[in-house]
Amino acid sequence: MFKKILIANRGEIACRVAATARRLGIKTVAVYSEADANAKHVAVCDEAVLIGPAAAKESYLRGDKIIAVAKATGAQAIHPGYGFLSENAEFADACAEAGLVFIGPPASAMRAMGSKSAAKSLMEKAAVPLVPGYHGDNQDADFLNREADRIGYPVLLKASAGGGGKGMRVVENSAAFKDALASCKREAISSFGDDKVLAEKYLQRPRHIEIQVFADTLGNCIYLFERDCSVQRRHQKVLEEAPAPNMTDERRAAMGDAAVAAAKAVGYVGAGTVEFIANQDGSFYFMEMNTRLQVEHPVTEMITGTDLVEWQLRVAAGEPLPKKQDELRIHGHAIEARIYAENPEKGFLPSIGTLRHLETPQAVNFELGGTLANGLGHPAAVRIDSGVREGDAISPFYDPMIAKLIVWGADRKQALARMSQALAQYQIVGLAANIAFLKRLVEGEAFATADLDTGLIERNHDALFPAAQPAAEGALALAAVALIEAEKDASAAQSGTNAADPWGQALGWRMNTAYTRSLSFTDDYTAAQPAKAYNVQITYRDADWLFNRPASADTHPERLSLMSQQGTDFSIKLGDTAWHGSVRRDGDVFHVFTGGAHYALAYNDPMAHAGETEAEGGRLTAPMPGKVVAVLAEKGKDVKKGDALVIMEAMKMEHTISAPHDGVVEEVLYAVGDQVADGAPLLAFRAA
Ligand code: ADP
């Protein structure tokens, strides 16, 4: 076995690989970009080496630099994770030339599977079932049009070199064929540098079912059952599960055999995934083979009690596969949800920023290896694979995945219940995340009843994207109580030792009078919907308050009391109803987590802006991590209120930082091209 390996990746997968290596007593070397200097994967490895700027092509894709680091640090092998260099045959060759073991398949197998058309020709020879179609070399438009007519519409055009759901076009009829072909070829050449396409029958309501295969250097090749990854958005996986619902033993064996045949046809070694597209009647066809460890490999680990990274390391070191086909069994059911920093309501637009508050579900400690949380005598059932911690940033440079949440249950029903419970416990403040969307998805009728196909999300659009609901009364009451209690603490702190002195307490306390105060909140983070405003009236009494919503017609004042508070966790009583929740304050925004929901309520503080002319544009700090694209301010120059001072770019959008008042720029702290962290001061400014 290796003594030291280099992990040529970042984020959760780098941490995942490091965890297994540590358990096996293998030392790890991390590589990182400038943007990742404080990243979790750097912290969890034994050594870490900076390899370049944030842009992946200058860092994580620089095979030459990574190989040099491996040589310099004495690593014997390189684990590429997924993405980046993991399916790069030239990199695998370069590792071999440098005397390093590439933890993955032989370069020849990657090349064979790299082109969708060539792979299909190979699979045809190996008698693996293929979607009816044309995957030959003739790219003449008239010829392809005739082939499409022969296949029968709808037809799917795919870029042969494509991946990640890009370069695909559905063609409904012969008349639309040539335009679709031209646009598919344009996208193929611009995304993959190769305009070769293939055409195949576009299946109706198909399922995506893939088989995990594993081969060693001694000629053994087995499959570790299937994963159903049908729940996708724009051809990208959102939920994955194992085993596939309604799979029969015969079909599982047939798909497993086909996948093993596919792997053997290319001389495969290591972990690989053969993706099939399946009709509702169960017939299935080869789509492609991913020659690496998949994002969703944990669901397979959970149901088989294996550590697939350990298997990868053993196979790469020349050992035989740890198990034989007939030693593998399926135990229970596992589901994975990809937690993304994104805004489902805004077309799944990535969201970047800092994870100001991150609380994950009670992770039932998932120890990789010996004590797998797979029900094999262990009660553990919740696993979180994450590459970030509270305080870390989701930057625009890399995939905005925050974590993978994986649950195990004795059966699908139990796994589903655990998933929805775990999602209800997930708290993220600082950026938009897809938690609420995932919760609706797993609790929705279609997924719960396993009515699966790749169009599940589109088909259930209305249920998955309900109109924004007004904040629950209890959430408003929790925010109000948190606000009032925080004010009490603040004024107590101000008056020092005299905390009990009512004269020292500025807020809320009025002698002998029931003081009534109005609080105004607006929805924050509410995606596409316009923000709603909420006016709350709080009347202070001796031991409790009266809570009222003057704007709503049929409300009347209700008794509100604080039953208990522990840090940010509150139990209150509103009328006859008890509410429990945790309230996290981020600036003016109160994030209320209660009943499995997250309400972000922006408090409109009348005091905060009393002395200011206008708060708008008053911020001289970076609103999110990004890059400075223009510096318009000059040191010592007078500026007028509203003048643009610095322009930043983040998430392909420009953000202008302008002067809050008339004044002087005393110092410009960054230059064009600099990366700035979220919240970093950009300028020193003196108001005139
Ligand atoms: P990529 O390499 O870009 O991920 P794939 O060939 O794996 O492309 O296909 C991605 C997704 O597109 C599949 O998971 C499935 O949802 C859909 N898809 C692919 N081929 C077909 C087909 N013939 N009919 C219907 N849907 C398909």
Residues whose N, C-alpha, C, O or C-beta is under 5 A from the ligand:
A	BS01	ADP	V131 L156 G162 G163 G164 G165 K166 E200 K201 Y202 L203 P206 H208 H235 M287 E288 T454
